[in-house]
Every structure is written in structure tokens, then in C-alpha cells.
Amino acid sequence: MNHFINYHVQIRKSMDELNNLRFPVGRFTPTQPVSSEVIEQCIDTISSFPQKLRAVTAGMSEAQLNIPYREGGWTIKEVVHHCADSHMNAFIRFKLGLSEDNPTIKPYLQDEWVKQPDVKKESINVSLHLLEALHIRWTSLLEDMNKADFERTFYHPEMKKPITLAKNLCLYAWHCDHHLGHVTGLKDRMGW
């Protein structure tokens, strides 16, 4: 019986470790309603993300950039390029939500996008520059939005429901911290 209990404790520990590597800042849990203070914090996170990502990847060798942040996960290089892809989509979703009445957005297959040749070929500096410019535009847009703007929605066909721009903002602030956690976690574990 003790072996059975120990086995399940070990499995639970392994699952917890895997979840900590996969979700270093925890899973996204939306808050309702989204207060103006939360919106300000999220905008700050969006605004500062490119500089934080550039700082945390500065000085990493090509070999280091090509190490997955966890077994079966993306490499650091793939994470950086994914952030550019994901945040471009997010920005467009905000623009659609602000200019149309509950538009249906186009989901994308992030695991397929990360396999595209540009991800392997291009330096992370390309995506870091893209993120810097994109986040300037995105932050400018967010700072000029009012309470009613954040209540506007787009329809997510995979989730089969409308998503408010406030919730989407919280999701992408979490997304920034989530992927920064992947990079910093690997660097800490590797002693870089």
C-alpha cells in the first residue's frame, strides 16, 4: 500500500512540476468585472513587455536560444517569435472590436505558425523590433480607450462566445508574463 501511495505522490509531484514549467505564472484566470486599476496594470504590462523580453534574452547564444523551456515545449527562439505572431493577432482583434459590432475574429494555429520557416531562419531581433513598434501602437490605442470601449466585444468562434476587450487585455497581459516566465525559468534552471 505504501508503494502505491508513494507512486501517486511522485506522479502528483511530476504533474505539479510540469504545470509549473508550462504555466510559470499560473493559468489565466479572468477577473470580473475588470476594474480601472486592473486595466491600468495590464496596459503597463503590455507597454513594458518588449523591453523586458529584450533584456531577458540579451546575451543568449544561438545554442541557448534553441533550447526548449521545458521538455516538449518551444525553444526560447520560438517563444519570442510566437509572441510577435500572437500580439499582432491581439492588436488586430482590438482594432476589429473597436471598429465593428462584435466581429468574428479569425483564430490561428499557433503550433503550426511556430513551425514556419521564418521562425527557424530569422533572428529574434526581428521579432523584438516588431514587438517594440507594435507595443508602442498598442499601448497608444489602449491608453485612449474609455470604459465603454473596453466593454466592446469580438466573437471567438473556438470559444463560441463574445469576449470583451477588457478580458482580452487581461489575457494578453498574462500572456506577456507567461512567456517571460518561460525564459526566466529556463535561465534560472540552467544557471545562465
C-alpha positions as CSV (number, residue, x, y, z in Angstrom):
1,M,0.0,0.0,0.0
2,N,2.8,2.4,0.8
3,H,4.4,1.8,-2.6
4,F,1.0,2.7,-4.2
5,I,0.8,5.9,-2.2
6,N,4.4,6.9,-2.9
7,Y,3.8,6.2,-6.6
8,H,0.8,8.5,-6.7
9,V,2.7,11.2,-4.7
10,Q,5.5,11.0,-7.2
11,I,3.1,11.3,-10.1
12,R,1.4,14.2,-8.5
13,K,4.8,15.9,-7.9
14,S,5.8,15.3,-11.5
15,M,2.5,16.8,-12.7
16,D,2.9,19.8,-10.5
17,E,6.5,20.4,-11.8
18,L,5.3,20.1,-15.4
19,N,2.4,22.6,-14.7
20,N,4.9,25.0,-13.1
21,L,7.1,24.8,-16.2
22,R,4.2,25.1,-18.6
23,F,2.4,27.8,-16.6
24,P,5.1,29.6,-14.6
25,V,2.7,32.4,-13.5
26,G,-0.3,30.1,-13.2
27,R,-3.1,29.6,-15.7
28,F,-5.0,32.6,-16.9
29,T,-8.0,33.3,-14.6
30,P,-10.1,36.2,-15.7
31,T,-11.4,38.7,-13.1
32,Q,-14.9,40.0,-13.4
33,P,-15.6,42.8,-13.5
34,V,-12.3,44.3,-14.7
35,S,-11.6,47.4,-12.7
36,S,-9.9,50.5,-14.0
37,E,-6.9,49.7,-11.7
38,V,-6.6,46.3,-13.3
39,I,-6.8,47.9,-16.8
40,E,-4.0,50.3,-15.9
41,Q,-1.8,47.4,-14.6
42,C,-2.5,45.4,-17.8
43,I,-1.6,48.4,-20.0
44,D,1.6,48.9,-18.1
45,T,2.5,45.2,-18.6
46,I,1.7,45.4,-22.3
47,S,3.8,48.6,-22.6
48,S,6.9,47.2,-20.8
49,F,6.9,43.7,-22.3
50,P,9.1,44.2,-25.3
51,Q,11.9,45.8,-23.2
52,K,11.6,43.1,-20.6
53,L,11.8,40.4,-23.3
54,R,14.8,42.0,-24.9
55,A,16.6,42.3,-21.5
56,V,15.9,38.7,-20.5
57,T,17.2,37.4,-23.9
58,A,20.1,39.7,-24.2
59,G,23.4,37.9,-24.5
60,M,21.9,34.5,-25.0
61,S,23.8,32.4,-27.6
62,E,22.1,30.8,-30.6
63,A,22.6,27.5,-28.8
64,Q,20.8,28.8,-25.7
65,L,18.0,30.3,-27.8
66,N,17.4,26.9,-29.4
67,I,16.8,25.1,-26.1
68,P,13.2,24.3,-25.2
69,Y,12.0,26.0,-22.0
70,R,10.7,22.6,-21.0
71,E,10.7,19.1,-22.4
72,G,8.3,19.0,-25.3
73,G,8.0,22.8,-25.2
74,W,9.0,25.5,-27.6
75,T,12.6,26.8,-27.8
76,I,13.3,30.3,-26.5
77,K,13.6,31.5,-30.1
78,E,10.2,30.0,-30.9
79,V,8.7,31.7,-27.8
80,V,10.0,35.1,-28.9
81,H,8.7,34.7,-32.5
82,H,5.4,33.3,-31.1
83,C,5.0,36.5,-29.0
84,A,5.2,38.6,-32.1
85,D,2.7,36.5,-34.0
86,S,0.3,36.3,-31.1
87,H,0.5,40.0,-30.2
88,M,0.0,41.0,-33.9
89,N,-3.2,39.0,-33.8
90,A,-4.3,40.5,-30.5
91,F,-3.7,44.1,-31.8
92,I,-5.9,43.3,-34.8
93,R,-8.6,41.9,-32.6
94,F,-8.6,45.1,-30.6
95,K,-8.9,47.2,-33.8
96,L,-11.7,44.9,-35.1
97,G,-13.5,45.1,-31.8
98,L,-13.3,48.9,-31.7
99,S,-14.4,49.4,-35.3
100,E,-17.1,46.7,-35.8
101,D,-20.0,45.5,-33.8
102,N,-19.0,42.1,-32.3
103,P,-16.9,40.9,-35.3
104,T,-16.0,37.3,-35.6
105,I,-12.2,37.0,-35.3
106,K,-10.0,34.5,-37.1
107,P,-8.3,32.1,-34.8
108,Y,-4.8,30.9,-35.8
109,L,-2.9,27.6,-35.2
110,Q,0.0,28.8,-33.0
111,D,1.7,25.4,-33.1
112,E,1.7,25.5,-36.9
113,W,2.8,29.1,-37.1
114,V,5.8,28.4,-34.9
115,K,6.9,25.7,-37.4
116,Q,7.0,28.1,-40.3
117,P,10.5,28.7,-41.9
118,D,10.8,32.3,-40.8
119,V,10.8,31.2,-37.1
120,K,13.8,29.0,-37.7
121,K,15.6,31.4,-40.1
122,E,15.2,34.8,-38.6
123,S,17.0,36.2,-35.6
124,I,14.9,37.0,-32.5
125,N,15.9,40.6,-33.0
126,V,13.4,40.8,-35.9
127,S,10.6,39.9,-33.6
128,L,11.9,42.0,-30.8
129,H,11.9,45.1,-33.1
130,L,8.4,44.2,-34.3
131,L,7.2,43.8,-30.7
132,E,8.7,47.2,-29.7
133,A,6.9,49.0,-32.6
134,L,3.7,47.0,-32.2
135,H,3.5,47.6,-28.4
136,I,4.0,51.4,-28.9
137,R,1.0,51.4,-31.2
138,W,-1.0,49.0,-29.0
139,T,-0.3,51.0,-25.8
140,S,-1.2,54.2,-27.5
141,L,-4.5,52.7,-28.6
142,L,-5.2,51.2,-25.1
143,E,-4.4,54.5,-23.3
144,D,-7.0,56.3,-25.3
145,M,-9.8,53.7,-24.8
146,N,-12.6,54.6,-22.4
147,K,-14.7,52.3,-20.2
148,A,-17.3,51.7,-22.9
149,D,-14.6,50.8,-25.4
150,F,-13.3,48.1,-23.0
151,E,-16.8,46.6,-22.9
152,R,-16.9,46.2,-26.6
153,T,-16.7,42.6,-27.8
154,F,-15.5,40.3,-30.6
155,Y,-16.8,36.8,-31.2
156,H,-14.3,34.0,-30.7
157,P,-15.5,31.0,-32.9
158,E,-13.5,28.4,-31.0
159,M,-14.8,29.6,-27.6
160,K,-18.3,30.2,-29.2
161,K,-18.9,33.3,-27.2
162,P,-18.2,37.1,-27.3
163,I,-15.0,38.3,-25.5
164,T,-14.8,41.8,-24.1
165,L,-11.8,43.9,-24.9
166,A,-11.2,44.2,-21.2
167,K,-10.9,40.4,-20.8
168,N,-8.7,40.2,-23.9
169,L,-6.4,42.9,-22.4
170,C,-6.1,40.9,-19.2
171,L,-5.4,37.7,-21.2
172,Y,-2.6,39.4,-23.1
173,A,-1.0,41.0,-20.0
174,W,-1.0,37.4,-18.6
175,H,0.4,36.2,-21.9
176,C,3.4,38.6,-21.5
177,D,4.2,37.4,-18.0
178,H,3.6,33.8,-19.0
179,H,6.2,33.8,-21.7
180,L,8.7,35.9,-19.8
181,G,8.3,33.2,-17.1
182,H,9.3,30.6,-19.6
183,V,12.5,32.4,-20.5
184,T,13.5,33.4,-16.9
185,G,12.6,30.0,-15.6
186,L,14.9,28.2,-18.1
187,K,17.7,30.7,-17.4
188,D,17.4,30.2,-13.7
189,R,17.3,26.4,-14.0
190,M,20.4,26.4,-16.3
191,G,22.3,29.0,-14.2
192,W,22.7,31.5,-17.1
